[in-house]
Amino acid sequence: MEYAAAKSTVDMLHKIETIEKEIMDLKLTVLKELTPTGKKVISLKGILKGVEISEQDINTAKQSLYSKVVL
């Protein structure tokens, strides 16, 4: 009887180890998908330097963006 219990415990530990390895593989896969691919990030800071934006420009942009929403 002890042999059966010990074998069952060993089998269960083996299954747990297999699941842990699969989880680690999944984590690595997700991390590889989320990491940057090395593409250069383009900054838009300063792109509108010297441009004056009026209240009318802002209202026109709002109307364009939210044309189907009542403001």
WOGI-V337843 format. One record per residue. N is the residue number from 1. RES is the residue in one small letter. OMEGA is omega in whole degrees, 0 to 359 (999 if undefined). NEAR is the number of other ideal C-beta (glycine too) atoms within 8 Angstrom. Layout:
# WOGI-V337843
N	RES	OMEGA	NEAR
N	RES	OMEGA	NEAR
This chain:
# WOGI-V337843
1	m	179	4
2	e	180	5
3	y	180	6
4	a	179	7
5	a	180	8
6	a	179	8
7	k	179	8
8	s	179	8
9	t	179	8
10	v	178	8
11	d	181	8
12	m	178	8
13	l	177	8
14	h	178	8
15	k	179	8
16	i	178	8
17	e	178	8
18	t	179	8
19	i	179	8
20	e	178	8
21	k	179	8
22	e	178	8
23	i	178	8
24	m	177	8
25	d	178	8
26	l	178	8
27	k	180	8
28	l	178	8
29	t	180	8
30	v	180	8
31	l	178	8
32	k	179	7
33	e	185	6
34	l	183	5
35	t	179	6
36	p	183	4
37	t	180	4
38	g	177	3
39	k	181	5
40	k	177	3
41	v	181	4
42	i	180	4
43	s	177	5
44	l	180	5
45	k	178	4
46	g	183	6
47	i	181	5
48	l	181	6
49	k	178	5
50	g	180	4
51	v	178	5
52	e	180	4
53	i	183	6
54	s	177	6
55	e	179	5
56	q	177	6
57	d	180	8
58	i	180	9
59	n	178	8
60	t	179	8
61	a	178	8
62	k	180	9
63	q	179	8
64	s	182	7
65	l	187	6
66	y	184	8
67	s	181	6
68	k	181	3
69	v	178	5
70	v	180	2
71	l	999	4
